[in-house]
């Protein structure tokens, strides 16, 4: 899919002045989300600590789309800091502030500052689903094989 989706956004007062999310390269799937801490404020995540970090950003995702809040690979690889409920979902009908639940799985405290890129937002199409109950499901090669059943 090569189309573009227009998404309206607004800043809350504590997010004003931050760089808006954008895809950093032509092939990037995600847009970095900033930490909307007050100027001069820091937030330190101790090892094992978690926090709900504000972005100061509200979105109006169109119907048929969701926002997926995902970890930034550099934060995870270098510091062990990741999104706890990855991927977090932003529903198309949600208009409140996007917040990111970060957790520090690293061995050292990690300090956040205003404007730090803390997660990435990927916008993805979703479809409406109608479930219908049945007594039997169609057969597949895998069948009921669960975790690890398809090999290494």
N, C-alpha and C positions, 0 to 999 in steps of 0.2 A: 504494500500500500504506500503510495507516494503523496497522498493528499495532505493538506494542512487543516488543522482544526483551530478555529478562533475561540479563545477563552477570555472572557472578561475577568478582571481582578480589581481589587481595591486594597489599599494599605490601611491598616489601623494606625492610630497615632504613634504607637511604639515601633512601627515598622517603617514609617516615613523616612526617606533618605537612604534606605538600603537599595542595593542593586536588585532589580527585578529578576526573577528566574528566567533563564534562557538556555537553549541548547548551545553548548560551548563550541561545538564543531558541527559541520553539515551532517555527519553520520551519527551524532549522539542521540541516544534514545531518551535520556533523562535531562532534567533541568535542575540545577542545584538550588536547594532551599537554604535561606540564611537564618542564623540565630538572631532574633529581634530582642536582644538584651538592651538595657538602657546604656547610653554612652558611659564608658568607664566601669560598667558592671561586669563581673565575671561570674561564671557558674562552674564549679569544680565537681566533677564526678569522681568519687573515690573508686578504687577497684571494687567491683560488684555493685556499685551505685547506679541508680537510674533517675531520670528526671524527664518531665514533660517540658519541652523547650518550645517557646513561642516563635513563630515566624513573622507575625504581624501581617500576614497575608490572608485574604479571603478570596475564594474563587467561585465562579459561576460556570461549572462544567456543564456542557450541553447534555441533554437526554441521550442515552445510549453510550455514554462514556463514564469512566471512573478515573480517579487519580490514584496511583499506587506510590506510596511513600516507601522508598527503598534505601538501604545503606549506601554510603559512599565507600567504594572499595579501598581507597587510600586510608581513610580513618580506621577501617576494620583491620587492614593489613599492618599498618604502622603502630596503632594504639589499642586495638581491640575494642574500639567504640563502634557500636552498630545500632540499628533500629530494632527495638525489642519485639515489636509486633509485626515484623517484616513479612510481606509488605503490608503496611497500613493502608486502609482503603478510605478514599474520600468519595462519597456518593455524589451523584449528579444533583441531588436536591439539597445538599448541605451548603449553607452559606456562612458558616461561622469560621473562626480562625483555624488555619492549618497549624497543628502542633505536632511535634515529633517526639516520640518516646525513645530516648536514647539510653543505652546501658553500656557501662564500661566493663568489658570482659578482660581488660588488660591487667597488668600487675602494678601499674603506676597511676596516680591520679591524672585526670585529663581536664584541662581548663578551657572553657569556651569563652569567647568574647563576641561582642556585637559584630554582626556581619560574617562570622565564620560560616562556611558552607558545611551544613550538618547532615544533610540527606539529599536524596534526589527524588524528583517527581517524574513519574512516567505516566502519560495519559494513554489509556487503552480503551478500545471499543468493548462493550459488553452487550449481551443479548438478553432479552426477557425470556424467562423459562417457565414452561408449564409442565409440572411433574404429574405423572399419572401412574397410579399403583397397578401392579400386575403380579401374578403368581410366579411367572417364569421370565427370565431375561434371556436374550439371545446368547448363543454360545460363542466363545472366542478361544483362540489358541492358549491364551494365558489363563482363562477361567478365573478361579478364586484365588490364584497365587498372590500372596501379599508381598510385604516388604522383602526385598532381596530375592524374590522368586525368579527373576529373569537373569540371574547370574551377577557377575562382577560388573 
